[in-house]
Every structure is written in C-alpha cells, then in structure tokens.
Amino acid sequence: MLMGDMMTREVPCLHPHDTLRQGVTVLRRNKLDALPVVDEEGCLIGIFTKSNVLDAFLAGVDLRETIAGYFNPQVVTVEVNTPYEVIEQRAKQTSVGTGVVIDDERKVLGIFTKIDMILALFHETEQMAGKLNAVYQAMPNGLIVVEELEATKRLYETLLTVMNIAYEAIVVVDSQGKITLINEAACSFFGKKEKDILHRPIEEVIENIRLRRTLKTGLAETNEIQVIQGKTCIVSRSPIVRQGKIIGAVGKIVYQKIEEAKDVAERLAQMDRELQLYKEKVGSIPASVTFNQIVTVNPAMRRLKKEAEMAARGNSTILLTGASGTGKGLFAEAIHQASPRRKGPFVKVNCAAVPDNLLESEFFGYANGAFTGAQRGGKLGKFALAHGGTLFLDEIGDMSLNLQSKLLRVLEDKSFEPVGSNESLNVDVRIIAATNQDLLKKAEVGEFRSDLYYRLNVINFHLIPLQRRSEDVIPLVHVFLERLNQDFGKKIKGVSIAVQRVLHFHRWPGNVRELRNVLERAVNFAEGDFLEIEDLPFYLREQTIEPTTDYEKGWNLEIARRNLDKNTIKKALTETKGNKSEAARMLGISRSWLYEKIQRFDLT
C-alpha cells in the first residue's frame, strides 16, 4: 500500500496574502485541521493549521491580517509513491497530525493524516475479510480454522497499529472497568510497562479519568481539560455499545503540546466567570442541550441521534413526534446547538399554553396602538425574536386553524405582518415543530391543515418511548442521580438490585419525565447510600407483590399492557386521593393525557 492509496486529494491551498478570516473559513468549510500554503507558482512553502489560528487568537490579531506571519514553514512532506511502512514509522516519530503529499517539483498533490492511515488499514482489512469469505467456501474445515485464526490475528494487529499511530494516550476498559487495551503513548504517559497495566481496574492506574461514569451512563464526553498525574491534559471518553449494552469504554488523553489549548481554556474560563456575573444580574440562564447530553444506548435511538445531528446541518423544517415525556424538547434544542444557527436564538413556544385570542400577537407581535391595553411602542413576537435562529413550536397539534394558515404563509414567504401593522417584516427562522398527536389523522378529519402538515413534515423523527428501550433506564437513572445529588446535597451511589428490577420492567407511560419524577421522590425519602424498594412511590412498590395477569380467554400482549396502564393510573389516583393534577405530575404526563386515559379505561 502506497501513499497514493490513502491520501486526501483535491485539497484547497492558501497563499501568504490570504487573510486569517479566509484561512479559518476554508478550514471550517472543508473540515480539515490544516491546509497547504503555496507560492505564486503553486509550490509548497508551508502549512496553516488550527494551532496557528489559536496563536493568532491569543495574540488578539485582527482577522483581516494576512496569514504570512502565522503559517508554519516546517512541513512534513511525503512523495506519492512512499510505501505505508515508511509512513507509519515517520508518523510514530512526530506529533504533527497532517502532512503534505508533493511531486518532484514540490507541487501539492494532496494531504494525509493519521486518520487517513487508519481508514486505509481498515479498508485493507475489509478486503482481506472478503477474500477470507471466498476461502471459507472452497477450503476444507481444518484449513478454514487456520485462515480464521490468521484473520483474527491480522485484525488485532490492525487495531494495535491504529492505537500506536496516535500520539494521544488511549485506554480501553471492559464492562467491569478493567483495562483490556492500552497504546504505547499511554504506557509512556504513565511510566509503566504494558504488562503492569493490562487487566487492572482503571482507577488503580489512572486517577480522575471518570471512565466508570461512562460505563454507568453511556454518556460520551469530549475535550475536557483535567489534571492527571500533575499534568494538564485534554480528556475524551466514549462508551462502547453493542446490541444495546455498554460493553466497555475508551479514554483518550492528549498530554503533548497543549500549552496553546491551556491558554485558550484559561481565557475562556475568564469569559465564563464574567458571563456568570451577568447571569447573577439578569437571573438564571439554563445550560444549552447538546446531543452528547441525550442519554441512550438503544441502537435505534443512537441511530436517531446520528440522523438528527446530520439534519441539523441544513435548514429544512423538522417535525418531532412521539409520546409526552420522550424528550422532544431536548432533541429540538440539540438540533439547534448542532446547526449553523447555534449562535442565534432558540425560541420555544408551547402552542397549547397560549390562549387563542393571544396566539397571533404572541407569534407575530404587534405595532404601537394595535389594540386597547397594548404595550407602548409595540412588542416583538416570537418570529422576530427567533430571527437568525430556531423557532421551536411545541404541541403544534393544538394550534388553531386560523393561525395555521398564517404560519403556512410565513413558511412560504419568509415574511409576516405584526398585528395592527401594514408593513411586512422579513424573517430568517428555522422551524422545528413537535407533537404527541397524529397530525395526519387530524388533517383527514379537518382539524389540521394538510398543506401545513406536509410543509412541516420535511424531515420527521419519531422518538421512541421508554417502554421500548428498557436498556436506557439504568443509564438514565445514574445521570439523574448525579443531578439530584447536587440539587439535594446527597451522596446516593445508585439503586439496589431489587429497585433495578422494578424500574427495568415498569412500562413508563410517562416516559423519561416519569422516571425522573420517580427518582426525585425516592431521593427525598432515601436514608442509605442506595435507593431501596421502600423509597419508591406506592404504585411502583405494589408492582413487586402483584400476582401475574391471569391467562383469561382472549388474553394477549396488548390486553396485558392495557391492564398494566389501567392499574398504574388507578394506583396513582388512589395515592393522590383522586387529585388528577397531582396524579398526572406523579406519572409524568399531562393532565389532558391523564383525562383521556381515565375516559378510555372508564375510571371516572
């Protein structure tokens, strides 16, 4: 395998007279860490990297200045016919992440990174696996075993090579938190030999890396600055998930040449402290939600997160559907934070909470003197407030038909007229809508405009209820307990095996919201280090002693589920002495949904 087989071709080049702004723009547009710098004749003279951008940032340089004084004239160069083995040795000897491929005249042919080398290795391994499959079909069993062992050995060697190419320290642990793989950089960082590290609990080798938390919650964390063994490091952690189970975790520690990042972090920390002062003056501002904070190990939900993150890059309207409490609001904000609009406002409107007579002025605002009692000078509506950002329309199924027609016009024309004004205002807003209702059925009976439905349903994500992803319950429990411990000043370490069993098999009609409410109630009553059965709400405690459903005539899974829903709601009403608002809060569902269930199950 030669360099020509793994390099990235057709890479844009910069010139010394290009501005820093142009350099940053090209880096971001092409999602690269570095770009070649060439002279007027197209010959390589240097490389412009993200580190150069950091240097300029720290120096307070105007982005209109040229890159002439900031690019690095020292470049790792390779010719196109260089064999892989030579490149591998050079990669191990340098911390530079990007090299440039040139011809005999120093003209740029492309770039290569360690990621390119890793992908090339895996591609070669896939080709080998294809050849091995053909061998399976043609060779006797004894020889097949030999080939299979060789393939396994080659895959393992590929993995080790991938790890050892990296100059970051990489550690892999199994589900019990024991180290199963470690690369050469990590051994060097810890000052120990591989044989003295493997198969030991992670906390005996590395302090403060928090991989145990990753194993519990399934949450990935990236680029956190921590002090490990007295050194400032940048640490990332990610779970290893297979078939909906956390089977291990990977930790990456960057400890070489991070002074620039440290300086940037200190400056950002100072900015955070200043921001905190403003927060104290204007009131609490909730933290932004990202996809990393949405907890799931369920394969379908993980795929949903990935697809939503991809959709976030565009500008198309998104419709989020799913039962109450499944996290539609979290998904909406995570999409906004992953989009190019993340620096703009994220404005949320609950369409069910605004009275019909105020909906139009709430959305479009009103001009001065629009009606009696109007605020002097007029008022901006939600569309104007969301200009340049995202407008999240929650519970859009409850929007009036009159307002639906006006919303459709805004989506089509990108403009609107405030109440009491004849002047049209242009608006640049992305719409994300959410509902727990079947809008298509509502459209068929005339309760929702079909043209608006199809305009909103450009991209649709249906969030999976908690009852269909029970493997997420325990990771969510650990995340909620962390937050509740902070809120209540407690140090609860987890839940007992008996509680795990109850939580795992409960149907969660209120979804994630109900789970959080259950845990908050339990934390309030907990006296030990672990939550026990007696700390749970009454309706969950009863489930541990109830007899199983009788196999009566006509019994099936749907009937069993209906019975469980009915019994859960009955118990909640009993415990709250018929207080429907309190019962809805306990179950983590809306009052309207509770009333619907009460009527359906004839519990009046």
C-alpha positions, -999 to 999 in steps of 0.1 A, spaced: 0 0 0 14 34 -11 7 70 0 -14 74 -32 -38 48 -19 -46 67 14 -41 104 8 -69 130 5 -68 146 -29 -81 179 -43 -73 199 -12 -76 237 -14 -44 257 -9 -38 290 8 -15 318 -3 6 341 21 -16 371 11 -48 354 22 -64 368 54 -67 349 86 -105 351 82 -102 334 47 -79 308 62 -104 300 91 -133 299 66 -116 274 43 -105 252 72 -141 251 85 -157 246 51 -135 216 43 -135 203 79 -97 200 79 -71 206 106 -45 220 83 -41 234 47 -10 237 25 4 272 18 18 277 -17 36 305 -36 26 322 -68 39 292 -88 19 267 -68 50 252 -49 46 243 -12 61 268 12 43 259 45 12 247 63 -16 267 80 -31 248 110 -57 252 137 -28 258 161 -18 288 140 -54 301 144 -51 297 182 -18 316 182 -35 344 164 -65 343 187 -42 345 218 -23 374 203 -55 394 197 -48 397 160 -73 413 136 -88 387 113 -82 410 84 -44 405 87 -27 381 63 -16 346 72 20 355 62 33 357 97 13 328 111 17 297 89 44 271 97 72 269 71 82 235 86 61 208 69 61 170 69 62 161 33 59 127 16 60 117 -21 31 99 -36 49 65 -41 61 62 -5 52 28 10 29 25 40 57 10 63 79 41 59 49 65 65 40 45 97 75 49 112 75 87 104 40 91 119 52 75 152 81 99 154 61 131 151 32 147 169 22 165 137 -13 154 127 -12 164 90 14 160 62 15 172 26 19 149 -5 41 166 -32 56 157 -65 92 162 -77 86 200 -82 70 205 -47 36 209 -63 8 199 -39 -10 166 -48 -29 163 -15 -26 159 22 -25 129 46 -35 125 82 -32 97 107 -70 92 102 -63 86 65 -38 59 76 -62 43 99 -90 42 73 -66 27 48 -57 0 73 -94 -9 79 -101 -8 41 -73 -33 36 -87 -55 64 -122 -54 48 -106 -66 16 -89 -94 34 -122 -104 51 -138 -106 16 -110 -129 4 -113 -150 35 -151 -155 29 -142 -169 -5 -117 -192 11 -144 -204 35 -164 -216 5 -136 -236 -11 -113 -250 16 -115 -280 40 -125 -273 76 -90 -277 90 -76 -251 67 -105 -227 74 -96 -227 111 -61 -217 102 -73 -189 79 -98 -177 105 -70 -175 132 -48 -156 108 -77 -132 101 -83 -126 138 -46 -121 143 -45 -96 115 -75 -77 128 -59 -75 163 -26 -63 148 -45 -37 128 -62 -24 160 -29 -22 178 -13 -4 149 -42 21 148 -38 28 185 0 31 184 -1 55 154 -19 80 177 3 102 198 -26 106 223 -27 81 253 -56 57 246 -70 33 271 -98 7 266 -117 -9 295 -143 -37 296 -177 -36 313 -161 -42 347 -137 -13 343 -106 -34 338 -80 -23 312 -81 -45 281 -61 -24 256 -35 4 260 -13 20 235 24 29 236 17 66 243 -4 57 273 24 35 287 48 63 282 25 88 300 20 65 330 57 55 331 47 18 332 50 -13 310 20 -27 292 22 -60 312 19 -40 345 -12 -22 333 -34 -47 315 -63 -64 333 -61 -40 363 -90 -18 374 -88 16 357 -88 36 390 -57 17 402 -38 30 372 -53 64 363 -68 89 387 -97 112 377 -103 98 342 -140 90 350 -144 60 327 -165 43 354 -191 71 349 -190 64 312 -197 27 318 -227 36 341 -243 64 320 -232 57 284 -225 94 280 -196 105 258 -176 135 269 -151 153 247 -122 176 251 -124 182 289 -94 198 305 -83 178 336 -52 174 357 -40 138 357 -8 129 375 0 165 379 -2 173 342 -28 194 324 -45 171 298 -74 172 274 -95 141 280 -123 125 260 -144 94 269 -168 73 249 -188 42 256 -185 10 235 -221 -2 229 -230 -35 213 -266 -47 208 -279 -21 233 -255 -29 261 -224 -10 273 -196 -35 270 -167 -11 276 -154 24 272 -125 42 256 -105 71 271 -82 94 252 -57 117 269 -39 144 250 -9 155 271 17 167 245 20 203 233 -13 216 247 0 249 261 -19 268 234 -51 249 244 -44 256 280 -41 293 274 -73 294 254 -91 274 281 -79 299 307 -92 328 286 -125 310 280 -127 303 318 -123 340 324 -151 347 299 -173 322 317 -166 339 351 -176 373 335 -207 357 320 -217 343 354 -217 378 368 -242 389 341 -263 357 349 -265 367 385 -277 402 375 -304 390 350 -314 357 366 -306 321 359 -299 311 323 -304 273 316 -274 255 301 -276 246 264 -285 210 255 -263 190 230 -266 155 216 -239 143 240 -263 150 268 -291 129 254 -287 95 272 -292 63 253 -276 30 245 -306 18 224 -294 11 188 -325 27 173 -322 59 194 -285 62 188 -292 60 150 -319 86 155 -294 109 173 -270 105 144 -296 112 118 -308 143 137 -272 156 140 -269 152 102 -302 170 96 -291 198 119 -266 210 93 -293 220 69 -321 244 71 -351 222 64 -382 222 87 -382 193 112 -412 176 128 -406 157 160 -433 132 170 -437 109 200 -455 104 233 -453 130 261 -421 128 280 -399 112 253 -376 143 251 -388 161 220 -378 194 236 -343 182 242 -340 169 207 -351 203 193 -325 222 213 -298 197 205 -306 201 168 -303 239 172 -270 236 190 -256 213 163 -267 236 135 -250 267 119 -277 287 137 -264 278 172 -251 314 178 -286 327 171 -316 325 195 -335 293 203 -371 304 210 -397 280 223 -435 284 221 -459 260 237 -489 263 214 -512 246 239 -504 271 267 -512 303 248 -549 314 248 -564 315 213 -571 353 215 -534 360 221 -518 335 197 -515 359 168 -499 387 188 -477 361 206 -463 348 173 -461 380 152 -460 407 177 -480 440 174 -475 475 164 -479 506 187 -515 512 195 -527 479 178 -553 474 205 -565 487 239 -540 478 266 -512 472 241 -477 479 253 -465 513 243 -441 511 213 -454 477 203 -440 443 211 -418 418 192 -434 384 185 -417 350 187 -408 350 150 -390 383 153 -372 372 185 -361 340 167 -346 358 137 -313 342 127 -320 312 149 -346 285 155 -383 287 165 -395 256 183 -433 251 181 -442 226 208 -476 208 209 -483 223 174 -513 199 171 -532 223 194 -527 254 171 -559 270 158 -568 266 121 -567 304 117 -531 306 130 -521 275 110 -529 294 77 -508 324 88 -479 301 99 -480 284 65 -477 318 48 -447 327 69 -430 294 60 -437 300 23 -430 338 21 -404 342 49 -422 374 60 -451 384 82 -471 415 93 -473 423 131 -508 428 144 -520 463 137 -493 470 110 -494 470 72 -456 467 70 -442 432 61 -411 421 80 -387 396 65 -376 368 88 -349 342 87 -360 314 110 -357 276 110 -389 258 123 -388 227 145 -423 215 155 -433 188 179 -465 170 188 -477 139 206 -508 137 183 -513 120 149 -514 151 127 -521 131 96 -553 118 112 -562 153 124 -557 165 88 -580 138 74 -609 150 97 -602 187 90 -587 196 124 -552 203 110 -543 218 76 -529 191 54 -507 216 34 -491 228 67 -486 192 78 -466 184 46 -447 217 49 -437 208 84 -430 171 78 -400 177 55 -378 157 80 -396 136 106 -381 120 137 -403 98 158 -389 95 194 -391 60 209 -410 56 242 -390 44 272 -410 12 274 -395 1 240 -359 9 251 -357 -5 286 -319 -8 283 -318 30 287 -335 30 321 -304 23 343 -281 47 324 -307 74 328 -310 65 365 -273 72 370 -274 105 352 -305 117 371 -290 106 404 -259 127 397 -281 158 392 -304 151 421 -274 145 444 -262 180 435 -297 195 439 -304 179 473 -269 177 487 -270 139 489 -244 112 481 -266 84 468 -244 59 449 -270 40 430 -300 18 433 -304 -17 447 -308 -48 426 -345 -50 436 -351 -14 425 -332 -20 392 -356 -49 385 -387 -28 392 -375 1 372 -364 -21 343 -398 -39 340 -421 -9 346 -438 3 314 -432 40 320 -464 55 305 -449 89 314 -416 81 297 -384 98 308 -403 125 327 -420 99 349 -386 82 356 -371 115 367 -401 122 390 -399 87 405 -362 92 413 -367 127 427 -394 113 450 -371 84 460 -341 107 467 -362 128 491 -370 97 512 -338 78 509 -317 72 540 -289 50 528 -263 50 500 -286 31 476 -323 36 467 -344 8 481 -379 -5 473 -394 14 502 -382 47 487 -402 42 455 -438 56 450 -466 34 462 -477 24 427 -443 10 419 -439 -7 453 -472 -26 446 -459 -40 414 -433 -60 433 -460 -80 451 -488 -81 425 -497 -116 411 -491 -121 374 -520 -115 349 -544 -144 345 -544 -161 312 -581 -154 306 -598 -160 273 -587 -136 246 -556 -127 266 -527 -112 246 -498 -88 250 -519 -57 241 -545 -66 267 -518 -72 293 -504 -37 285 -538 -21 288 -543 -38 322 -509 -25 334 -516 10 323 -551 9 339 -538 -4 372 -509 21 373 -533 50 368 -557 36 394 -529 34 419 -517 69 412 -553 82 417 -556 62 449 -524 75 463 -533 111 455 -568 107 468 -583 115 434 -563 146 428 -558 144 390 -533 172 387 -511 155 414 -516 121 397 -505 135 364 -474 151 379 -466 117 397 -469 98 364 -450 124 344 -478 130 319 -500 160 310 -534 164 326 -551 162 292 -535 129 285 -545 116 320 -581 126 314 -580 108 281 -567 76 298 -593 79 326 -621 80 300 -606 52 279 -603 29 309 -637 40 324 -621 51 357 -645 80 363 
